[in-house]
């Protein structure tokens, strides 16, 4: 049995009292961080920022490669070198130390995390009001040249003299080491067209125009974003630092929900231990499909379109590879009953029956239980064991989220997940604690509001925005206040706010020197206040797993041992199914699937239905047939699709490197020969605010997977704890 003991001072966990006592001695010496919980008088969280309904009067758009007068700055930082925002004080307006004009710099990328090229492509010309105002004298033809991000030879310009060149550099001069390629012919033709149409004389003039268009397009993108947000939610995002912060306030305003913040430290730690992310694992490492929808041939590879295609062999059993993805999984989970108030411990845990609680009950529960995983379930649950845990694989040091067949001790679980796993044979051997709360689908109204906005959207920009608003609100429910840091930018040594005084503070952590008169000092937080409803995020994560496991519950009785999961990743499942026609099964159970993206004249006779309904499964490839799958480990797999480009995933390797230098055959070679495959890639790095490009050699593909036991001389894997794994 595992005993969890915590330090009441800083809330670190320990397995023995001896370790806790040793830690507390050191903790009191070096850690001045106090834990503060909301008081009984201040434990309710609701929408309060009514002043943000008014527009921010002045918003300045600019690239920040400009000279700014040195002055005091306040940081909202993630680390000493990564900042969410910073505020500069205008010294000439100072009345005293606190009262002065302040310029708050926010990063548009923290609201709209896409390239400017992509974002501007979402906007119609009539939405480009800032750009139109600046270039009102242009003909429509010339104006259209400015409505997309320009093309620039970044690496070619390595000295100021090149800005005086009188002609546009050759296409080869637009080479980028980051992509290991030059610009496309169409992009270069666009650059030539801009040079000629605007009578540009030097490369410096071209640079000025390029930068000007960048700023104006960004202004139009963000102003359209502001306008859409103000119209839809009655709040101005210019008051906020990030999209999650904005959508969180918009949700509070719209739903009028009042969260009860936890005032019991045991409840806080209880919830923290129950937070587990999405499961990603490779279950079976290789499969080839064989069905009538594939090209007809005598069971051999044929070369077509410069790649090998798997072909149908009627003498072998019919089988399919299906890539299913849950529509808006977290959106579905956020529409379920979620906790918000009246948290209390249940005293009589012995007589509690989780099976009697309805999914939509006004009262919900999170339990701490011991679970037995009977051995006779090993083969039945081999592909997707219940109750994943964050643990170290055998012989490893790094914690990973593992779906194992081990017994679970003191496992924190939502009651709906517990109902599901006990229904499938797991046994509760002991209930340690039960946290009861009031719940309702209070978030559903906001999720559905954004879905309605998306359906009524007039352009792709708005469609993308309302999707982001739903996705970002989930991230805010998971905010970990322990990760907040306190960083000061210091420009002098002496004085109350100088570097000497900061370094002398007892909560000094570290410093980074950027220049002779500029350093960043990180201070340990003197206080951490637990003022976020993290219980919402914990329940969303647990409930989302119910949806994925329910679909596997549906598949297993249909196909039994003819159905194998190849790969799973949070909201998706890749199956190998042995049957005559898997599409006929889908048609019979059409209410489980979103088939709206199939062509109307599809070869399967699939009706188009249930468009974008959250929680339904969707065939990722629609009309295309998956012919082959190779999986190496989590986030590292390849899918071959008839008539389409191969899907190739390799975590940590840049997408352009994967696309250009790694083939499907590399995955099969890595698997069969048990070799690691390396690739070189170029990346931008920043250290002490010095930006540079590096070229690194990286292991791109590896056959070694420790999240499951790999059966020797086989493409099969077993979950840890399976009876077949040798001791």
C-alpha positions in Angstrom: 0.0 0.0 0.0 1.3 3.5 -0.9 1.0 6.1 1.8 0.9 9.7 0.7 2.4 12.2 3.2 2.7 15.9 2.4 4.5 18.9 3.6 1.9 21.4 4.8 4.3 24.2 4.0 4.9 23.7 0.3 2.7 20.7 -0.6 5.3 18.3 -1.9 4.5 14.6 -1.6 6.5 11.9 0.3 6.1 8.2 0.8 7.5 8.1 4.4 7.4 10.3 7.5 11.2 10.1 7.7 11.6 11.6 4.2 9.1 14.3 5.1 11.0 15.3 8.3 14.3 15.5 6.4 12.7 17.6 3.7 11.0 20.0 6.2 14.3 20.9 7.8 15.7 21.9 4.4 12.5 23.4 3.2 12.3 25.9 6.1 15.8 27.0 5.3 15.6 27.6 1.6 11.9 27.8 0.6 10.1 30.9 1.7 7.0 30.1 -0.3 3.8 30.0 1.7 0.6 28.2 0.6 -2.5 30.4 0.8 -5.9 29.0 0.3 -9.0 31.1 -0.3 -10.8 32.1 3.0 -14.4 31.3 3.7 -15.3 34.9 2.9 -13.4 34.9 -0.4 -13.9 31.4 -1.9 -16.3 32.2 -4.8 -15.0 32.8 -8.3 -17.2 34.5 -10.8 -17.1 37.1 -13.6 -15.9 40.5 -12.2 -14.1 42.3 -15.0 -17.1 44.4 -16.1 -14.8 47.3 -17.0 -13.4 45.3 -19.9 -16.7 45.6 -21.8 -15.4 49.0 -22.9 -13.0 49.2 -25.8 -9.3 49.8 -25.1 -9.0 53.3 -26.6 -5.4 53.0 -28.0 -3.9 50.0 -29.6 -0.6 50.4 -31.4 0.6 47.8 -33.9 4.3 47.4 -34.6 7.1 45.0 -35.1 9.2 45.3 -31.9 12.5 45.5 -33.7 12.6 49.1 -32.7 14.7 51.3 -30.3 12.9 52.0 -27.1 14.0 54.4 -24.4 15.4 52.5 -21.4 12.8 52.7 -18.6 11.3 50.6 -15.8 9.5 47.4 -17.0 7.1 45.0 -15.4 7.1 41.4 -16.7 4.5 38.7 -16.9 6.9 35.8 -17.6 7.2 32.1 -18.0 10.9 32.0 -17.4 13.8 34.5 -17.3 13.9 34.6 -21.1 10.3 33.8 -22.1 7.7 36.5 -21.5 4.0 36.5 -21.9 3.8 40.3 -21.7 5.8 43.3 -20.5 4.8 46.8 -19.5 7.0 49.8 -19.9 6.6 52.9 -17.8 6.8 56.3 -19.6 9.2 58.2 -17.3 8.2 61.6 -18.6 4.6 61.1 -17.4 5.5 59.9 -13.9 3.7 61.6 -10.9 5.2 59.1 -8.5 6.6 55.5 -8.6 3.3 54.0 -9.5 1.3 56.7 -11.3 2.4 57.1 -14.9 1.4 56.3 -18.5 2.2 52.6 -19.1 2.6 50.8 -22.4 1.5 47.2 -22.2 3.0 45.0 -24.9 0.9 41.9 -25.7 1.8 39.1 -28.2 -0.8 38.5 -30.9 0.5 34.9 -31.2 -0.8 34.1 -27.8 -4.3 34.8 -29.1 -4.0 33.5 -32.7 -1.3 30.9 -32.8 -1.0 30.6 -36.6 1.3 32.2 -39.2 0.4 35.7 -40.4 0.2 34.2 -43.9 -2.5 31.8 -42.9 -4.4 34.2 -40.7 -4.5 36.9 -43.4 -5.7 34.3 -46.0 -8.9 33.9 -43.9 -9.9 37.6 -44.4 -11.7 38.9 -47.4 -10.5 42.1 -49.0 -13.4 44.1 -47.4 -12.0 43.2 -44.0 -8.6 44.7 -44.6 -9.6 48.2 -43.6 -6.2 49.2 -42.1 -4.3 48.1 -45.2 -6.9 49.7 -47.5 -6.6 53.0 -45.7 -2.8 53.1 -46.1 -2.9 52.1 -49.7 -6.2 53.7 -50.8 -4.5 55.1 -54.0 -3.8 51.7 -55.4 -5.7 49.9 -58.1 -7.5 46.7 -57.1 -5.0 44.6 -59.0 -2.0 46.2 -57.2 -3.8 46.1 -53.8 -4.4 42.4 -54.2 -0.6 41.9 -54.2 -0.4 43.2 -50.7 -3.2 41.1 -49.2 -0.9 38.2 -48.4 2.4 37.9 -46.4 5.3 38.9 -48.6 8.4 36.9 -49.6 11.8 37.8 -48.2 15.4 36.5 -48.6 16.2 36.5 -44.8 19.5 34.6 -45.0 20.7 36.4 -48.1 20.9 39.7 -46.3 23.9 39.2 -44.1 25.2 42.8 -44.2 23.7 46.3 -44.6 25.4 46.8 -48.0 23.1 44.3 -49.6 20.1 46.6 -48.9 21.5 48.9 -51.6 21.4 46.3 -54.3 19.4 47.5 -57.3 17.6 44.2 -58.3 15.7 41.4 -56.6 18.0 38.5 -55.8 17.6 35.3 -57.7 15.2 32.6 -56.5 18.1 30.6 -55.2 19.0 33.5 -52.9 15.7 33.0 -51.0 17.1 29.7 -49.6 16.3 29.0 -46.0 18.3 26.6 -43.9 15.3 26.1 -41.6 13.4 24.4 -44.4 16.5 23.4 -46.5 14.8 24.8 -49.5 14.2 28.0 -51.4 10.8 29.6 -52.1 8.4 28.1 -54.6 8.2 29.4 -58.1 4.8 31.0 -57.4 6.1 32.8 -54.3 9.2 34.1 -56.2 6.9 35.2 -59.1 4.9 37.1 -56.5 8.1 38.9 -55.2 9.0 39.8 -58.8 5.5 41.2 -59.4 5.7 43.3 -56.2 9.1 44.7 -57.2 8.0 45.7 -60.6 4.5 47.0 -59.8 5.7 49.2 -57.0 8.7 50.5 -59.0 11.1 49.4 -56.2 14.6 50.7 -56.7 16.6 48.9 -54.0 16.4 45.9 -51.8 16.1 48.3 -48.8 12.9 49.7 -50.3 11.6 46.2 -50.8 12.4 45.4 -47.1 10.6 48.6 -46.0 7.5 47.6 -48.0 7.7 44.0 -46.7 7.8 45.1 -43.1 5.0 47.7 -43.6 2.7 45.1 -45.1 3.5 42.7 -42.2 2.5 45.3 -39.6 -0.7 46.4 -41.5 -1.8 42.8 -42.1 -1.3 42.0 -38.4 -3.3 45.1 -37.5 -6.2 44.0 -39.7 -6.1 40.4 -38.4 -6.1 41.5 -34.7 -8.7 44.3 -35.3 -11.0 41.7 -37.0 -10.4 39.4 -34.0 -11.2 42.2 -31.6 -14.4 43.2 -33.5 -15.6 39.6 -33.6 -15.0 39.1 -29.9 -16.6 42.4 -28.9 -19.7 41.6 -31.0 -20.0 38.0 -29.8 -19.0 38.3 -26.1 -19.1 41.9 -25.2 -15.5 41.9 -24.1 -12.4 43.5 -25.6 -9.5 41.0 -25.9 -7.0 43.9 -25.9 -7.4 43.9 -22.1 -6.0 40.3 -21.8 -2.7 38.6 -22.3 -3.7 35.3 -23.8 -6.7 33.7 -25.6 -7.3 31.3 -22.7 -7.5 34.2 -20.3 -10.0 36.0 -22.6 -12.2 33.0 -23.3 -12.3 32.1 -19.6 -13.7 35.5 -18.7 -16.1 35.3 -21.7 -17.3 31.9 -20.3 -17.8 33.3 -16.8 -19.7 36.3 -18.2 -22.0 34.1 -20.4 -22.7 31.2 -18.0 -22.8 33.3 -14.8 -21.4 30.3 -13.0 -19.9 30.8 -9.5 -17.1 28.4 -8.6 -16.5 27.5 -5.0 -12.7 27.5 -4.5 -11.3 24.8 -2.4 -10.4 25.8 1.2 -9.2 22.4 2.3 -5.6 21.6 1.4 -6.4 17.9 1.4 -9.0 18.5 -1.3 -6.5 20.4 -3.4 -3.9 17.7 -3.3 -6.5 15.0 -3.8 -7.6 16.7 -7.1 -4.0 17.3 -8.2 -3.2 13.6 -7.9 -6.2 12.8 -10.2 -5.0 15.0 -13.1 -3.8 12.8 -15.9 -3.6 13.8 -19.6 -4.6 12.0 -22.7 -3.3 8.5 -23.4 -1.0 7.9 -26.4 0.4 4.5 -27.2 1.3 2.1 -30.0 -0.5 -1.2 -29.4 0.2 -3.3 -32.5 3.2 -2.2 -34.6 2.3 -3.4 -38.1 -0.7 -4.2 -40.3 -1.7 -4.4 -43.9 -5.3 -4.1 -45.1 -6.9 -6.4 -47.7 -10.3 -5.5 -49.0 -12.4 -5.1 -52.1 -12.1 -1.3 -52.1 -8.3 -1.5 -52.8 -6.8 -1.8 -56.3 -7.2 -5.2 -57.8 -4.0 -7.2 -58.2 -2.7 -10.7 -57.4 -1.6 -9.9 -53.9 1.7 -8.2 -54.7 3.1 -4.7 -54.7 2.6 -2.7 -57.9 4.3 0.6 -58.6 2.0 3.4 -59.3 2.4 7.2 -59.0 6.0 6.6 -57.9 5.1 4.7 -54.8 4.2 1.2 -53.9 0.5 0.5 -53.3 -0.9 -2.4 -51.4 -3.4 -4.4 -53.5 -6.4 -6.6 -52.8 -5.9 -10.4 -52.7 -9.3 -12.1 -52.8 -7.8 -15.4 -51.6 -7.0 -13.9 -48.2 -9.4 -12.7 -45.4 -11.0 -9.3 -45.9 -9.5 -6.7 -43.5 -9.6 -2.9 -43.0 -7.5 -0.3 -41.4 -9.7 2.4 -40.0 -8.6 5.7 -38.5 -11.3 7.0 -36.2 -11.2 10.4 -34.5 -13.7 11.7 -31.9 -15.4 14.9 -32.9 -14.4 17.6 -30.5 -13.6 15.2 -27.6 -12.9 17.9 -25.0 -15.9 19.9 -26.2 -18.1 16.8 -25.6 -16.6 16.4 -22.1 -17.2 20.0 -21.3 -20.9 19.6 -22.1 -21.2 16.9 -19.4 -22.2 17.7 -15.8 -19.2 19.2 -14.1 -18.4 20.2 -10.5 -18.7 23.8 -9.3 -19.7 24.0 -5.6 -20.5 22.3 -2.2 -17.4 20.1 -1.9 -17.3 17.9 1.2 -15.9 14.5 2.3 -18.3 11.6 2.6 -17.9 10.0 6.0 -19.5 6.6 5.3 -17.4 5.3 2.4 -18.0 1.6 3.2 -21.6 1.6 2.1 -21.2 3.9 -1.0 -22.4 2.3 -4.3 -21.0 4.2 -7.3 -23.2 2.1 -9.6 -26.3 3.8 -8.4 -25.3 7.3 -9.4 -26.8 8.6 -12.7 -24.4 10.2 -15.2 -26.5 13.4 -15.0 -27.0 13.3 -11.3 -27.0 16.8 -9.6 -24.4 15.4 -7.2 -21.1 14.0 -8.4 -18.2 12.2 -6.8 -14.5 11.7 -7.1 -13.1 8.6 -5.3 -9.8 7.3 -4.0 -9.9 3.6 -4.4 -7.8 0.4 -4.6 -8.6 -1.5 -7.8 -7.9 -5.2 -8.5 -7.3 -6.1 -12.2 -8.3 -9.8 -12.5 -5.9 -11.9 -14.6 -8.7 -13.4 -16.7 -9.3 -9.9 -18.1 -5.7 -9.6 -19.4 -6.4 -10.8 -23.0 -9.8 -9.1 -23.2 -8.3 -5.7 -22.2 -5.0 -6.2 -23.9 -5.3 -3.3 -26.4 -6.8 -0.6 -24.1 -6.5 -1.3 -20.3 -8.7 0.9 -18.0 -7.4 3.4 -15.5 -4.1 4.7 -17.0 -1.5 5.8 -14.4 1.5 8.1 -14.4 4.4 5.9 -13.6 7.9 4.8 -14.6 8.1 2.0 -17.2 10.2 -0.9 -15.8 13.9 0.0 -15.6 13.2 3.7 -16.6 13.5 7.0 -14.7 11.0 9.1 -16.5 7.3 9.1 -15.6 4.9 8.4 -18.5 1.2 7.9 -18.7 0.8 4.1 -19.0 -2.2 1.9 -19.5 -1.3 -1.1 -17.4 -2.9 -4.3 -16.0 -1.4 -3.8 -12.6 -3.5 -3.4 -9.5 -4.2 0.3 -8.7 -3.6 1.7 -5.2 -5.1 4.9 -4.0 -6.3 5.7 -7.5 -8.1 9.0 -7.9 -11.1 8.5 -10.3 -14.3 10.2 -11.4 -17.4 8.1 -10.6 -18.3 7.7 -14.3 -14.9 6.2 -15.1 -15.3 3.9 -12.0 -18.7 2.8 -13.2 -17.2 2.0 -16.6 -14.2 0.0 -15.5 -16.1 -2.0 -12.8 -18.8 -2.8 -15.5 -15.9 -4.4 -17.4 -14.6 -6.5 -14.6 -12.3 -4.4 -12.4 -13.0 -4.8 -8.7 -12.9 -2.2 -6.0 -11.1 -3.7 -3.0 -11.2 -0.6 -0.9 -12.6 2.9 -0.9 -10.3 5.3 1.0 -12.0 8.7 0.4 -14.9 10.2 -1.5 -15.2 13.8 -2.4 -18.8 14.9 -3.1 -19.8 18.0 -5.0 -22.7 19.7 -6.8 -22.5 19.4 -10.6 -24.4 20.5 -13.6 -23.7 21.0 -17.4 -23.0 24.7 -16.7 -20.4 24.8 -19.5 -22.6 23.3 -22.2 -24.3 26.6 -22.9 -21.0 28.3 -23.7 -19.7 25.4 -25.8 -23.0 25.4 -27.8 -22.9 29.2 -28.2 -19.5 29.0 -29.9 -20.7 26.1 -32.1 -23.6 28.3 -33.2 -21.3 31.2 -33.9 -19.1 28.9 -35.9 -22.1 27.6 -38.0 -23.1 31.2 -38.7 -19.6 32.4 -39.4 -19.2 34.4 -42.7 -15.6 33.5 -43.3 -12.8 31.1 -42.3 -11.3 33.6 -39.9 -14.5 33.5 -37.7 -14.9 29.7 -38.0 -11.4 29.3 -36.7 -11.9 31.8 -33.9 -14.9 30.1 -32.4 -13.2 26.7 -32.5 -10.2 28.2 -30.7 -12.5 29.8 -28.1 -13.8 26.3 -27.1 -10.4 24.6 -27.1 -8.7 27.4 -25.1 -11.3 27.4 -22.3 -10.3 23.8 -21.4 -6.6 24.8 -21.1 -7.6 27.4 -18.5 -9.3 24.8 -16.3 -5.9 23.1 -16.0 -3.9 26.2 -14.9 -1.2 25.2 -12.4 -0.5 28.2 -10.1 2.6 26.4 -8.9 4.3 27.1 -12.2 3.9 30.9 -11.9 7.3 32.7 -11.6 8.4 36.2 -10.5 11.0 37.7 -12.8 12.4 41.3 -12.6 14.3 43.1 -15.3 17.0 45.2 -13.7 19.1 47.9 -15.4 21.2 49.1 -12.4 23.2 47.7 -9.6 22.6 50.1 -6.7 19.4 51.2 -5.1 16.3 49.6 -3.6 15.3 48.0 -7.0 18.8 47.4 -8.2 20.4 44.0 -8.9 22.4 44.1 -5.6 19.2 44.4 -3.6 17.4 41.7 -5.6 20.2 39.2 -5.3 20.4 39.8 -1.6 16.8 38.8 -1.1 16.2 35.5 0.8 13.9 34.3 -2.0 16.5 34.9 -4.7 16.6 32.0 -7.2 18.8 32.8 -10.1 19.8 35.5 -12.7 20.6 35.8 -16.4 22.9 38.5 -17.7 21.8 39.9 -21.0 24.1 42.9 -21.2 26.3 45.1 -19.1 23.3 47.1 -17.9 20.5 44.5 -18.2 19.9 41.4 -16.2 16.8 39.3 -15.3 16.5 38.2 -11.7 14.1 35.3 -10.8 12.7 35.3 -7.3 11.0 32.4 -5.6 7.3 33.1 -5.1 6.8 34.1 -1.5 3.2 33.0 -1.7 1.2 30.6 -3.9 -2.6 31.1 -3.8 -4.7 28.2 -5.0 -7.5 30.3 -6.6 -8.2 28.2 -9.7 -11.0 25.6 -10.0 -8.7 22.8 -11.1 -11.3 20.2 -10.2 -13.0 21.2 -13.5 -10.0 20.3 -15.6 -9.5 17.0 -13.7 -13.1 15.9 -14.4 -13.0 16.9 -18.1 -9.9 14.8 -18.6 -11.4 11.8 -16.8 -14.8 12.1 -18.5 -13.2 12.4 -22.0 -11.7 9.0 -21.5 -15.2 7.6 -20.9 -16.1 8.5 -24.5 -13.0 6.9 -26.1 -13.4 3.7 -24.0 -17.1 3.5 -24.8 -16.4 3.3 -28.5 -14.0 0.5 -27.9 -16.7 -1.2 -25.9 -18.9 -0.9 -29.0 -16.3 -2.4 -31.3 -15.2 -5.4 -29.3 -18.6 -7.3 -29.2 -19.1 -6.6 -32.9 -15.8 -8.1 -34.1 -14.4 -9.9 -31.0 -10.9 -11.2 -31.8 -11.1 -9.9 -35.3 -10.6 -6.3 -34.1 -7.3 -4.9 -32.9 -6.3 -1.4 -31.9 -3.1 -0.4 -33.7 -2.6 3.0 -32.2 -4.4 5.5 -29.9 -3.7 9.1 -29.2 -6.0 11.0 -26.8 -9.0 11.3 -29.2 -8.3 8.9 -31.9 -8.0 5.1 -32.6 -6.5 3.2 -35.5 -8.1 -0.2 -35.8 -7.4 -3.3 -37.9 -10.8 -5.0 -38.4 -11.2 -8.3 -40.1 -14.7 -8.4 -41.8 -16.4 -8.4 -45.2 -17.4 -4.7 -45.2 -16.7 -2.4 -42.3 -18.7 0.4 -44.0 -21.8 -1.7 -43.8 -21.4 -1.9 -40.1 -21.0 1.9 -39.9 -24.2 2.3 -42.0 -26.1 0.1 -39.6 -25.0 2.1 -36.6 -24.9 5.5 -38.3 -25.9 7.4 -35.1 -22.4 6.7 -33.8 -20.6 8.4 -36.7 -20.2 11.8 -38.3 -20.2 10.9 -42.0 -20.8 14.5 -43.3 -17.3 14.7 -44.9 -17.8 11.7 -47.2 -18.4 12.7 -50.9 -22.1 12.5 -51.8 -21.4 9.9 -54.4 -19.0 7.8 -52.2 -18.4 4.2 -53.2 -19.6 2.8 -49.9 -23.2 4.2 -50.2 -22.5 6.0 -46.9 -25.3 8.5 -46.0 -24.1 11.9 -44.9 -25.2 12.6 -41.4 -24.5 14.1 -37.9 -22.2 16.9 -39.1 -19.8 18.1 -36.3 -21.8 16.5 -33.5 -19.4 16.4 -30.5 -18.5 12.9 -29.2 -19.3 11.0 -32.4 -16.6 9.1 -34.3 -15.4 10.3 -37.6 -13.5 8.5 -40.4 -10.3 10.6 -40.8 -9.7 9.4 -44.3 -13.3 9.4 -45.6 -13.3 8.0 -49.1 -9.6 7.1 -49.0 -8.5 3.6 -48.1 -5.7 3.0 -45.6 -3.6 0.1 -47.0 -0.7 -0.1 -44.5 0.2 1.0 -41.0 3.6 1.0 -39.2 3.8 2.1 -35.5 7.1 2.5 -33.6 5.9 4.2 -30.4 3.7 7.0 -29.2 3.8 10.0 -31.6 5.9 8.0 -34.1 3.9 6.1 -36.8 3.2 6.1 -40.5 0.0 5.4 -42.5 -0.1 4.6 -46.2 -3.3 5.7 -47.9 -4.4 4.7 -51.4 -4.1 7.6 -53.8 -3.0 10.1 -51.1 0.2 11.2 -49.5 1.5 9.0 -46.7 0.8 10.3 -43.2 4.1 10.3 -41.3 4.5 11.4 -37.6 7.8 11.7 -35.7 7.6 13.7 -32.5 10.5 16.2 -32.1 11.3 16.3 -35.8 10.3 19.3 -37.9 7.4 18.5 -40.3 9.3 19.7 -43.4 12.2 17.3 -42.5 9.7 14.4 -42.1 8.0 15.3 -45.3 11.2 15.6 -47.4 13.6 13.1 -45.9 11.7 10.3 -44.2 9.7 7.7 -46.2 7.2 5.1 -45.3 9.8 2.5 -46.0 12.1 4.1 -43.4 9.5 3.3 -40.7 9.3 -0.4 -41.9 13.1 -0.6 -42.0 13.4 0.9 -38.5 10.8 -1.7 -37.2 12.1 -4.8 -39.0 15.9 -4.2 -38.6 15.6 -2.6 -35.2 17.7 0.4 -36.1 17.6 4.1 -35.2 17.4 6.5 -38.0 18.8 10.0 -37.6 18.2 13.2 -39.5 19.7 16.7 -39.4 17.5 19.7 -38.9 18.0 23.4 -38.5 16.2 25.3 -35.7 16.1 28.8 -34.3 17.3 29.1 -30.7 17.5 31.9 -28.3 19.9 32.1 -25.3 20.2 35.2 -23.3 18.1 36.9 -26.0 20.7 36.2 -28.6 18.9 34.6 -31.5 20.8 32.1 -33.7 20.3 29.2 -36.0 21.6 25.7 -35.2 21.9 22.5 -37.1 21.4 19.4 -35.0 21.4 15.7 -35.6 18.4 14.1 -34.1 17.1 10.5 -33.7 14.1 10.8 -36.0 12.9 7.2 -35.8 13.5 4.6 -33.1 12.1 1.1 -32.7 12.4 1.2 -28.9 9.1 1.6 -27.0 8.9 1.4 -23.2 5.2 2.3 -22.7 4.4 -1.3 -23.4 6.3 -4.6 -23.5 7.4 -5.4 -27.1 7.1 -9.2 -27.7 10.4 -10.4 -29.2 10.4 -11.3 -32.9 6.9 -9.9 -33.3 5.0 -6.7 -34.0 2.7 -7.4 -31.0 3.0 -5.5 -27.7 1.6 -6.2 -24.3 0.5 -3.8 -21.5 2.7 -3.9 -18.5 1.3 -6.3 -16.0 0.1 -8.9 -18.6 0.6 -12.5 -17.5 2.6 -13.3 -20.6 5.4 -10.9 -19.8 8.3 -12.9 -18.4 9.4 -11.9 -14.9 
